[in-house]
Amino acid sequence: MGNNWKQIFSKAAGSAIPSPVRELLKVVNQPGMISFAGGMPAPEVFPIEQFAEGTELFKTQGSQLLQYGTTEGYNPLREFLAKWTSPRMGREVGLDEILLTTGSQQVLDLFGWAIIDPGDVIVMEDPTYMAAINAFHNHGAEFASVRMDEGGMVVSEIPSLVEGLRKQGKKVKAIYTIVNFQNPGGATMTLERRKELVDIAERLNLTIFEDDPYGYVRFDGDHLPSIFSFDKAGNTIYAGSFSKILSPGVRIGWVSGNKDIVRQMTIFKQTTDLCSSPITQMLTHEYCRKGYLDAHLPNIIGNYRVKRDAMEKSFQKHLAPLGFTWVKPQGGFFYWLSTGTIDSNELAKRALDKKVAILPGAPFCVKPEAGLHAARINYTFSTPDVIEEGVTRLVQAIQEMKIPAK
Ligand SMILES: Cc1ncc(COP(=O)(O)O)c(C=O)c1O
C-alpha cells in the first residue's frame, strides 16, 4: 500500500477531529507551565487514603475484582447511585433505568450508537462541550445551535429552529445540554427553562440529553432539580460522573433514563468494552458505602470555592481594567472569559509563550465565530498563588498584543 495506507481508513476516520484539549495536555506538562487549560480536579483533594482502604477487598473478594463484570455495571454501585441521586432525579430510578459506563464520555458515544444516524441533527448550546461535538460528529451528526446566556440555554429559540430545519427535510433528533455550571460557559439553566425544555421536547418529539458532571460541585445557592425530574414522558436521559466529585482515574460514569434507551446503550456497550472495570467499580462502591463520598464533597467544594474566589479577585484586578468581561460561576470548574476584540486563538498562542495555557473559545462552538473572542479558563487545578501568577502572565501576553480589549 506504500504511502497510501490512509486509504484503508473509514469515512469516519477521515473526518474525526483530534481534541485540542487532549493535544494541549501533552504540552502543559512542561516544567514551569501554568495550566488553566484542562478540566482537571485538584490533586491535593483526592481522598487517597480513604479510597485505598477499599483495596482490602482484594483479600476477601479478590477473584470478583479481577474477573469480568456485567455490562450493566456492579449492582451494589448501581443501587447506591439510584438512591444517592434520587433527590436530584425526583425519584429512585429502577435498576433497568441505570447503566454504569467507562466515564460519562462513554455515554456520549453510546448515545451516538443508539440514537444518531448520519445526517441527524442534534441541537446544541453554543458554546458547548467540545468532546460532545466530536463524539456525535463521529456518528455522522449535524448540529444546530442556540445561544446561552446567564440562565443557560435559551430554550425559547428551539421550536422555531427545529421547525425551520424540519421544513428543509432535516431529521432533528435530540437536544444536548449541560445543565449545571456548563462546560465551558459556566452558566446554570434556570428552573423555568428546565420545565420549558421538557414541554418543548415533548411537543417536538425530541430526546433530551442532560449532561451533568459538575452539578454536585455547587459553591453558592441551592441545588436545582434535574430536567429528568420534570419529564413524565420519558424523553430525557441523564448522564452523571464520578470524575469531578471523586476521581477521573476511576473512569466511572452513569446514564439514567428511559429503560428502552438504556437497554439499547447497554447492547452497544457489550461490543464497546464488554464491561467497565470491576476493580474501580467495586473500590468506588466501597468508598461510597462507607459514607466517604458525602463527607468528601464539602472538601472539594471548599477547595474550589477558594480558587474560584482567587480567580475572580485576579480577574477584577488585572482583566477588568482591560475591558474583559465574564460571569462569576456558582460552581463547576470554569470561567468563560470574553476577550473583547482580541482573537482568543492568538491570545492562547501568546499565553503559551508566557507559559500559561488557556483554551481558545472557537473549538467549543458549533458556530466557531461564537467563540472567537472568548476563552475557557480552569481554576480547580491551580493553587490561589499560581492563579494570580497565571493571570499576571496572561496580562503580559495581552499587553504584548497591544490591542485594547474594547
Ligand atoms: C460536560 C462534560 N461531559 C462529559 C465529560 C466526560 O467526563 P468523564 O468521562 O470523565 O466522566 C466531561 C469532562 O470533562 C464534561 O465536561
The ligand as an SDF file (V2000), in Angstrom:
LIG
                    3D

 16 16  0  0  0  0  0  0  0  0999 V2000
  -19.7360   18.3060   30.0170 C   0  0  0  0  0  0  0  0  0  0  0  0
  -18.9140   17.0770   30.1430 C   0  0  0  0  0  0  0  0  0  0  0  0
  -19.4740   15.8940   29.8710 N   0  0  0  0  0  0  0  0  0  0  0  0
  -18.7870   14.7530   29.9750 C   0  0  0  0  0  0  0  0  0  0  0  0
  -17.4630   14.7540   30.3890 C   0  0  0  0  0  0  0  0  0  0  0  0
  -16.7450   13.4450   30.4560 C   0  0  0  0  0  0  0  0  0  0  0  0
  -16.2870   13.1740   31.7240 O   0  0  0  0  0  0  0  0  0  0  0  0
  -15.8710   11.7310   32.2400 P   0  0  0  0  0  0  0  0  0  0  0  0
  -15.7780   10.8140   31.0620 O   0  0  0  0  0  0  0  0  0  0  0  0
  -14.5710   11.9230   32.9040 O   0  0  0  0  0  0  0  0  0  0  0  0
  -16.9700   11.3040   33.1660 O   0  0  0  0  0  0  0  0  0  0  0  0
  -16.8430   15.9600   30.7090 C   0  0  0  0  0  0  0  0  0  0  0  0
  -15.4330   16.0020   31.1110 C   0  0  0  0  0  0  0  0  0  0  0  0
  -14.7990   16.9980   31.2710 O   0  0  0  0  0  0  0  0  0  0  0  0
  -17.5840   17.1510   30.5880 C   0  0  0  0  0  0  0  0  0  0  0  0
  -17.0670   18.3470   30.8590 O   0  0  0  0  0  0  0  0  0  0  0  0
  1  2  1  0
  2  3  1  0
  2 15  2  0
  3  4  2  0
  4  5  1  0
  5  6  1  0
  5 12  2  0
  6  7  1  0
  7  8  1  0
  8  9  2  0
  8 10  1  0
  8 11  1  0
 12 13  1  0
 12 15  1  0
 13 14  2  0
 15 16  1  0
M  END
$$$$
